[in-house]
Amino acid sequence: MGLSVADILKLPILADAKLLAGRKGLDREVSQVTVGEVPDIGDWLTGGELVLSTFFAAAKDPQAQVEFSRKIIKSGAAGLLVKPGRFVKTVAPEIVSLGDRHSFPVVEIPDEVRWTHIIAEISECIVGEHVSLLRRSGDIHQRLLEVVIDGGGWQSIADTTAELLGRPVILQDAFQETLARSAAGDSAALVDKFIAMKHIGEGRAGKDSRGRASLRRRMPLDADAEYPAAVTVPVSVGRDVQGYVTSFETAEPLNDLDLVALESAATVAAVVMGRELARLEAETRLRGDFVDDLLAGEFDAGPTILQRASFLGGDLSRGCLVLIADIDAFGDYIAGQALKEQEVQQIKNRFFGGVIRVIRSYHKDALLTPKSDNVIAFLPPLGDGGDRLMSVVKSTAALIRQTCNELLPGLAVSIGLGRFHASPAATRRAYREAESALQVSQRLGESGAIVTYDDMGVYKLLLGALEEDPEEVRSFYEETIARVEEYDNKHNTGLVGTLEAYLANNRSVATTADALFTHRHTIRYRLGRINDLTGLDVHKSEDQEKLGFGLKAMRLLRR
């Protein structure tokens, strides 16, 4: 808190001043002192001024004096010092009443005290307070900066800020996930409640001591509680908000030094976040290059791949299983929501962070890399080798999907899993398997699926054929199922569905009829139409295999 009207009235030059009104407003902060002797003085004030006046502009009209005073109060001035005697004999009772109603100090100054002397002493006092505030602000910022220089992390920043403020402090990322918190005793429950709210952006924009707009936001919590409101400062890196620093008001609002500490914490946090972003970008680029080189066949079975993986924090010396997590239909989501690039990157960062956090909790030696809207994880075997690896990886995948459902409402995440390969030379193959499992799942239109390479069955062959010679797969589809699908579209029949159910139910007409809630004669008729359209016999095993492959080709070609 800066200088108040009460502080100013303690100056020796104002020893004989008399407070006429506004005793409850003596804590108003004084930012500067000015003489006001023109009728429209209220239009020129910016707030926080201590106005000196003799009522020269309204000397002959008591009502004009009242209006003059009203405009000064409305402007946000700190107080009014009046010197009666030369132009007005006394301060009008209406002005005194106005000051009391608005808790606005009105002070009478003896006629013999010169304005120039008052202005000089008050200005010196204000300048001295500003210098002191700057010095103390510098000390606060230096202390927080030293935390970072000494290698302190989020918790150290939160603890130091909480110590400076004497209040709880929370550090959060751009998605309001908690990075660190410093709270003890009863305040811990308040912090938990605030974190659960996740409504930082809904607070009211704050103002500085002169009433100017600030980036701070104030959110009322409970007027009767120990901490009735939260005050949040965004952590900005460049033009992007990367996080938030929050503390809490007591019965008294945060003073200037408190706000300096909060804003300094945000500045220091921005330094750490900027440094972290730069590190992550460099690591992501290097890991992406590793995957590109791996797929391009740049590595042989020698030590190069192991050395490169080790440099990037992963262990491939005992082989690996690959997991790929991908946001389903992310491009369609971006277009549908008309997202800006900054919003897209925020979603990706949240996705990457959530997936990597889960994987690290299970697999400490994994090599992880974000790539486009995927996260690729090369997972080495556990302590007992590869025997339990698949079951643990499936648990990891399930937790990834659950975490992403919480982090990314409205989006689904699918996960492809390859097989474990004990030889480092098979790392490329392990990646291809996970990629194939994911591709098949997405081509089949599945959402939020967890698919292993072994689950793919004959789709393995079809996908390989589709990648090498898509026209051959399309030709096979045209020769088998295409005419059936066209007939369905034209006549609104269910021949494709009937064929799928017939093959799935071990070629039993009765079981198929029960599954489709349809009469057996209808099933037989539909199967006959399929025979006519395809030239294949649904009752012959060789033709059944062709039709089954045709159905699978149809599903893969739909995407």
ZAMARGU-4260 file (C-alpha; in steps of 0.2 Angstrom, whole numbers, plus 5000, padded with zeros to 4 digits):
<rodrens>
0) 5000/5000/5000 | 5007/5017/4995 | 5005/5034/5005 | 4987/5037/5012 | 4978/5053/5016
5) 4981/5049/5034 | 5000/5048/5031 | 5000/5065/5022 | 4990/5073/5037 | 5004/5068/5048
10) 5016/5080/5039 | 5022/5094/5051 | 5016/5107/5038 | 4998/5100/5041 | 4999/5100/5060
15) 4985/5113/5061 | 4974/5105/5047 | 4957/5101/5052 | 4947/5085/5045 | 4930/5091/5041
20) 4923/5075/5033 | 4927/5058/5026 | 4936/5050/5041 | 4932/5033/5035 | 4942/5037/5019
25) 4958/5042/5027 | 4966/5025/5020 | 4963/5032/5002 | 4980/5031/4992 | 4988/5047/4986
30) 4997/5046/4970 | 5000/5064/4967 | 4996/5082/4973 | 4988/5095/4962 | 4980/5112/4963
35) 4962/5113/4957 | 4954/5130/4953 | 4945/5128/4937 | 4927/5122/4936 | 4930/5107/4926
40) 4944/5100/4936 | 4935/5084/4938 | 4938/5080/4919 | 4957/5082/4921 | 4959/5070/4936
45) 4965/5052/4933 | 4962/5046/4951 | 4972/5046/4967 | 4976/5065/4967 | 4975/5075/4983
50) 4967/5091/4976 | 4971/5108/4984 | 4958/5122/4982 | 4952/5139/4988 | 4935/5137/4978
55) 4940/5152/4967 | 4931/5145/4952 | 4914/5144/4962 | 4917/5157/4975 | 4900/5166/4973
60) 4889/5151/4971 | 4888/5138/4986 | 4879/5126/4975 | 4893/5127/4962 | 4905/5123/4976
65) 4895/5107/4980 | 4895/5102/4961 | 4914/5106/4960 | 4917/5094/4975 | 4905/5081/4968
70) 4915/5080/4952 | 4932/5078/4961 | 4924/5064/4971 | 4918/5056/4956 | 4935/5057/4947
75) 4942/5045/4960 | 4953/5058/4969 | 4960/5054/4986 | 4955/5069/4995 | 4951/5088/4995
80) 4962/5101/5005 | 4952/5117/5006 | 4959/5134/5011 | 4945/5145/5016 | 4947/5164/5020
85) 4951/5173/5004 | 4937/5168/4992 | 4925/5158/5004 | 4923/5160/5023 | 4919/5142/5027
90) 4916/5125/5019 | 4898/5123/5015 | 4889/5109/5026 | 4883/5101/5010 | 4901/5098/5005
95) 4904/5090/5022 | 4889/5079/5021 | 4894/5074/5003 | 4912/5069/5009 | 4905/5059/5024
100) 4893/5050/5012 | 4907/5045/5000 | 4920/5042/5014 | 4930/5056/5005 | 4942/5066/5016
105) 4939/5085/5016 | 4952/5094/5025 | 4953/5113/5030 | 4970/5121/5029 | 4974/5137/5039
110) 4975/5152/5027 | 4993/5156/5032 | 5000/5140/5025 | 5006/5142/5007 | 5001/5130/4993
115) 5019/5129/4987 | 5025/5123/5004 | 5012/5110/5005 | 5015/5104/4987 | 5033/5103/4990
120) 5032/5093/5006 | 5019/5081/4999 | 5028/5078/4983 | 5044/5074/4992 | 5035/5062/5002
125) 5027/5054/4987 | 5043/5053/4978 | 5051/5045/4993 | 5038/5032/4994 | 5039/5028/4976
130) 5058/5026/4978 | 5055/5015/4993 | 5042/5005/4983 | 5054/5002/4969 | 5068/4997/4980
135) 5057/4984/4989 | 5050/4979/4973 | 5067/4976/4966 | 5072/4966/4982 | 5056/4955/4980
140) 5060/4952/4961 | 5078/4948/4965 | 5074/4935/4978 | 5062/4926/4966 | 5075/4927/4952
145) 5088/4919/4964 | 5076/4904/4966 | 5077/4901/4948 | 5096/4904/4946 | 5099/4892/4960
150) 5090/4879/4951 | 5073/4879/4960 | 5058/4873/4952 | 5039/4876/4953 | 5038/4871/4971
155) 5052/4883/4976 | 5044/4898/4967 | 5027/4894/4975 | 5035/4892/4993 | 5045/4908/4991
160) 5030/4918/4984 | 5019/4911/4998 | 5032/4917/5011 | 5033/4934/5004 | 5014/4936/5004
165) 5010/4926/5020 | 4996/4918/5010 | 4993/4902/5000 | 5000/4902/4982 | 4996/4891/4967
170) 5005/4889/4951 | 4996/4881/4936 | 4999/4878/4918 | 4988/4885/4904 | 4975/4871/4906
175) 4974/4875/4925 | 4983/4859/4929 | 4993/4862/4946 | 5012/4863/4944 | 5015/4868/4963
180) 5005/4874/4978 | 5010/4881/4994 | 4997/4880/5008 | 4996/4874/5026 | 4983/4871/5039
185) 4966/4877/5035 | 4971/4886/5019 | 4975/4869/5011 | 4956/4865/5009 | 4953/4882/5001
190) 4967/4878/4988 | 4959/4861/4985 | 4942/4870/4982 | 4949/4883/4971 | 4959/4870/4960
195) 4943/4860/4958 | 4934/4876/4951 | 4945/4879/4936 | 4937/4895/4932 | 4952/4907/4932
200) 4946/4916/4916 | 4929/4921/4924 | 4936/4933/4937 | 4934/4952/4936 | 4949/4961/4928
205) 4959/4970/4941 | 4966/4988/4942 | 4982/4995/4949 | 4983/5008/4963 | 4979/5022/4950
210) 4963/5013/4944 | 4971/5008/4927 | 4967/4991/4919 | 4978/4977/4924 | 4981/4959/4918
215) 4976/4953/4936 | 4959/4945/4938 | 4950/4945/4955 | 4937/4931/4958 | 4926/4932/4973
220) 4925/4916/4983 | 4915/4918/5000 | 4913/4935/5008 | 4912/4927/5025 | 4927/4916/5023
225) 4945/4919/5029 | 4950/4922/5011 | 4935/4930/5002 | 4943/4931/4985 | 4957/4925/4974
230) 4969/4935/4963 | 4977/4928/4948 | 4991/4934/4937 | 4993/4926/4920 | 5011/4919/4915
235) 5014/4925/4898 | 5028/4919/4886 | 5028/4929/4871 | 5010/4932/4866 | 5003/4916/4874
240) 4997/4913/4891 | 5006/4898/4897 | 5000/4897/4915 | 4994/4907/4931 | 5000/4912/4948
245) 4986/4914/4961 | 4985/4920/4979 | 4971/4925/4990 | 4964/4940/4999 | 4961/4941/5017
250) 4949/4954/5025 | 4962/4967/5017 | 4965/4967/4999 | 4982/4964/4992 | 4993/4979/4994
255) 5005/4986/4981 | 5020/4975/4987 | 5009/4960/4987 | 5004/4963/4969 | 5023/4966/4965
260) 5027/4949/4973 | 5013/4940/4963 | 5018/4948/4947 | 5036/4945/4950 | 5032/4927/4953
265) 5023/4927/4936 | 5038/4934/4927 | 5050/4922/4935 | 5038/4908/4931 | 5037/4914/4913
270) 5056/4913/4912 | 5056/4895/4918 | 5041/4890/4906 | 5050/4899/4891 | 5066/4889/4895
275) 5056/4873/4897 | 5047/4876/4880 | 5063/4879/4872 | 5070/4863/4879 | 5055/4853/4874
280) 5055/4860/4857 | 5073/4855/4854 | 5070/4837/4862 | 5055/4835/4851 | 5064/4839/4835
285) 5078/4827/4839 | 5067/4813/4844 | 5056/4817/4828 | 5072/4816/4818 | 5076/4799/4826
290) 5059/4792/4821 | 5061/4798/4803 | 5079/4791/4802 | 5072/4774/4810 | 5058/4773/4797
295) 5070/4778/4783 | 5081/4763/4787 | 5096/4774/4792 | 5100/4762/4807 | 5107/4745/4805
300) 5109/4732/4819 | 5125/4740/4826 | 5127/4752/4841 | 5121/4768/4832 | 5103/4766/4836
305) 5107/4762/4854 | 5118/4777/4856 | 5106/4788/4848 | 5091/4782/4859 | 5102/4783/4875
310) 5106/4801/4871 | 5087/4804/4869 | 5084/4796/4886 | 5078/4779/4880 | 5085/4761/4882
315) 5083/4750/4867 | 5097/4738/4870 | 5085/4724/4876 | 5072/4727/4862 | 5055/4736/4864
320) 5037/4736/4861 | 5030/4752/4852 | 5014/4761/4858 | 5007/4775/4847 | 4993/4786/4854
325) 4983/4797/4842 | 4969/4810/4843 | 4955/4803/4832 | 4949/4814/4818 | 4959/4829/4825
330) 4959/4838/4808 | 4940/4837/4807 | 4938/4843/4825 | 4950/4858/4821 | 4939/4862/4805
335) 4923/4860/4814 | 4928/4871/4829 | 4937/4884/4818 | 4952/4883/4830 | 4966/4895/4828
340) 4984/4888/4828 | 4987/4894/4846 | 4972/4884/4852 | 4977/4869/4841 | 4995/4869/4849
345) 4987/4871/4867 | 4977/4855/4864 | 4992/4846/4857 | 5003/4851/4872 | 4989/4845/4884
350) 4988/4829/4875 | 5007/4826/4874 | 5009/4831/4892 | 4995/4819/4898 | 5001/4804/4888
355) 5019/4806/4893 | 5015/4808/4911 | 5006/4792/4911 | 5019/4782/4902 | 5033/4789/4913
360) 5024/4782/4928 | 5024/4764/4921 | 5040/4765/4910 | 5055/4775/4916 | 5067/4770/4902
365) 5054/4773/4888 | 5059/4784/4873 | 5045/4796/4870 | 5042/4808/4856 | 5027/4818/4850
370) 5025/4818/4831 | 5011/4828/4823 | 4996/4823/4833 | 5003/4807/4839 | 5014/4802/4854
375) 5026/4787/4850 | 5033/4777/4864 | 5047/4764/4862 | 5044/4754/4878 | 5059/4742/4884
380) 5055/4726/4893 | 5052/4726/4912 | 5064/4719/4925 | 5058/4701/4921 | 5060/4703/4902
385) 5046/4704/4890 | 5034/4691/4898 | 5023/4704/4907 | 5026/4719/4896 | 5010/4717/4885
390) 4999/4716/4900 | 5007/4731/4908 | 5006/4741/4892 | 4988/4737/4890 | 4985/4744/4907
395) 4996/4760/4902 | 4985/4762/4887 | 4969/4761/4897 | 4975/4774/4909 | 4981/4785/4894
400) 4963/4784/4887 | 4955/4788/4903 | 4967/4803/4906 | 4964/4810/4889 | 4945/4809/4891
405) 4947/4820/4906 | 4960/4832/4898 | 4952/4833/4881 | 4933/4833/4882 | 4925/4831/4865
410) 4940/4821/4858 | 4944/4803/4858 | 4961/4795/4858 | 4965/4778/4850 | 4980/4768/4854
415) 4990/4755/4843 | 5001/4742/4851 | 5014/4732/4842 | 5022/4716/4848 | 5038/4715/4859
420) 5054/4712/4849 | 5069/4707/4859 | 5082/4712/4846 | 5086/4731/4844 | 5087/4727/4825
425) 5068/4724/4825 | 5064/4742/4832 | 5058/4748/4815 | 5047/4732/4813 | 5040/4736/4831
430) 5035/4753/4826 | 5027/4747/4809 | 5016/4735/4819 | 5009/4748/4831 | 5006/4760/4816
435) 4997/4746/4807 | 4986/4742/4822 | 4982/4760/4824 | 4978/4763/4805 | 4967/4748/4804
440) 4957/4754/4819 | 4955/4771/4812 | 4950/4764/4794 | 4937/4754/4802 | 4930/4770/4810
445) 4933/4764/4828 | 4934/4778/4840 | 4944/4778/4857 | 4950/4760/4853 | 4965/4751/4860
450) 4971/4739/4846 | 4986/4727/4846 | 4994/4720/4831 | 4989/4703/4835 | 4971/4708/4835
455) 4972/4713/4817 | 4970/4695/4810 | 4969/4695/4791 | 4969/4714/4791 | 4988/4713/4792
460) 4988/4706/4775 | 4976/4718/4768 | 4983/4734/4775 | 5000/4729/4768 | 4993/4726/4751
465) 4983/4742/4752 | 4999/4752/4756 | 5009/4743/4742 | 4996/4741/4728 | 4979/4750/4733
470) 4972/4747/4716 | 4974/4728/4718 | 4964/4729/4734 | 4951/4740/4726 | 4949/4728/4711
475) 4947/4714/4724 | 4933/4724/4732 | 4925/4728/4715 | 4925/4709/4711 | 4917/4704/4727
480) 4907/4716/4738 | 4905/4732/4727 | 4889/4727/4718 | 4881/4721/4734 | 4885/4738/4742
485) 4878/4747/4727 | 4862/4737/4727 | 4860/4741/4746 | 4862/4760/4742 | 4850/4760/4728
490) 4836/4749/4735 | 4839/4752/4754 | 4841/4734/4758 | 4853/4726/4770 | 4862/4713/4760
495) 4880/4718/4767 | 4874/4717/4784 | 4866/4701/4781 | 4882/4694/4774 | 4892/4700/4788
500) 4880/4692/4801 | 4879/4676/4791 | 4898/4674/4791 | 4900/4679/4809 | 4887/4666/4814
505) 4896/4651/4807 | 4885/4652/4791 | 4869/4647/4800 | 4854/4653/4792 | 4844/4651/4808
510) 4856/4659/4820 | 4858/4674/4807 | 4839/4676/4807 | 4838/4676/4826 | 4852/4689/4826
515) 4844/4700/4814 | 4826/4697/4820 | 4822/4692/4802 | 4812/4677/4795 | 4823/4663/4788
520) 4815/4664/4771 | 4821/4682/4770 | 4839/4678/4775 | 4839/4664/4761 | 4832/4676/4749
525) 4845/4689/4753 | 4859/4676/4752 | 4852/4672/4735 | 4853/4690/4729 | 4871/4691/4735
530) 4875/4675/4724 | 4867/4683/4709 | 4876/4700/4711 | 4893/4693/4715 | 4893/4677/4705
535) 4900/4668/4721 | 4891/4655/4731 | 4889/4660/4749 | 4888/4641/4754 | 4905/4637/4747
540) 4920/4639/4758 | 4931/4646/4745 | 4919/4659/4740 | 4915/4663/4758 | 4933/4667/4761
545) 4933/4678/4746 | 4917/4687/4752 | 4925/4689/4769 | 4940/4697/4762 | 4930/4708/4751
550) 4920/4714/4767 | 4937/4718/4775 | 4943/4727/4760 | 4927/4737/4760 | 4930/4743/4778
555) 4948/4748/4774 | 4944/4757/4758 | 4930/4768/4767 | 4943/4779/4775
</rodrens>
